[in-house]
Amino acid sequence: MVNADVTIAYDLSKIEYKIDESTKTLSILNIPEEEIKISPDFEYYDIQADFLNPFEAKDYNAIKQTVNQQLMQKIEASDLKSNTKNRLISELAKFYILTNSLGWTLQYNQNTIEAVEELQGLKL
């Protein structure tokens, strides 16, 4: 039996940016890929290792690998990634609001962001 905690997050401290004070521009150069962390909790039942049925560490590792693959498939089919991207967009909107309120310009991939709604269409 497997219970797992899954987290998907963007490490905002890894955002690469450049500040140009002369043009009052904050340029976001790179946003890191999302980080997926799976913390499975395995419980084994009815595993008998004896002379006729040897159960070794490699067997546990094979089970673990299979479970991780199945969990990744479930993650891909779920809303977890899109929810995480929406949270990222929400954080980037704060960048836009701050730069806009100070009279600065926000750019991403050399494109000027003119409105918060433009952040929704970003290809990360």
N, C-alpha and C positions, 0 to 999 in steps of 0.2 A: 504494500500500500504506500502511496506517495502523496504527501501534501507539500505544496510548494508556495513560496512567496516569490512573486515576480515584481521587479521594479524596472521601469523604463524612464530614463531621465536624460536631460541634456546638461552637461557640466558647463554652466555659463562662465565659469572662471577660465575656460579654454577658448572663449570667443576671441578671435584675432581682430583687432581694430586699429585704426589710425586716426589721430586727431590733428586737424589742420586749423590752427588758431587764426591764421591769416584769412582764410575763407570761411571760417566758422562752420566747419564740416566735420561730422563724425562719420567715418567710413567703416562699416563692418566688412571685414575682408573674408572671414571664414567663420562658419558656425560648425562646431564639431558634430559628428554623427551621434545619434542617440546611443546610450549605453544600456544594454539589457543585462540585468542580473537575475539569475535564477538560483534560489536557495531551496533545494529540495530536502525534504525530511522523509527518509525511508524507514519503513517498518517491515521487517521480513517475518513471514509466518510460514511454518511448516517446511523449513529448510533442514533437511537431514543430510549431513555430510558423514558418510561412512565409507567403508572400503568399496562397496558396490556403487555408491553414488557420491563421488568426490565433488565437493563444491568449494571452489578456490576463489582467491581474490580477483582473478581475471573474470570470473562469472559475475561477481558483484559489479565490477567495472563495466561489463557489457550491459547489465541491467540499467546501470546509471546512465550510460550513453544513450540507450534506447529511450529511456524516460525523458532525458533532456531533448532529444529530437522530437518526441511527441509533444512536449511542452512548447517548443518553438513553433510547431505547426499550429497549436492552439492560440499562441500569441499572435501569429500572423493573421489568423482568422478572426481575432477579437478586435475590439475598439481601442485597445490599450495604446497602440502606436498613434492613432489619430488623436486620442485624448491628450497624449503627451505633446504632440505637435501643437495642439490648440493652446496648451499651457505655455509652450515656448513663444508662440505668437503673442500671447498676452503679455509676457515679459518684454518682448521686443517692442510692443506698443508703448510700454513705459519709456523705452529709449526714445521713441518718436515724440511722445508728449513732452519729455524733458527737453530735448533738443529744440523742438518747435517753440516751447514757451520761452526759451533763452534766445530765440532768433537765429538758431543754428539750423543746419541742414543735415538730415540723416541719409546716408547712402548705403546700399547693399549691392555688391557685385557691380559697382560703378553706375548703378541706377539710383536716381534720387527718389526717395519715398515722399510723396506729396500728401498722402492721407493714410490714416490707420488701416483703412480697408485694403490698401495695397499690400499690406503685410500678409493677408490671408492667401494671396496668390504666390507667395515666395516659393521657389523650388529650393529645398534645402538639400 
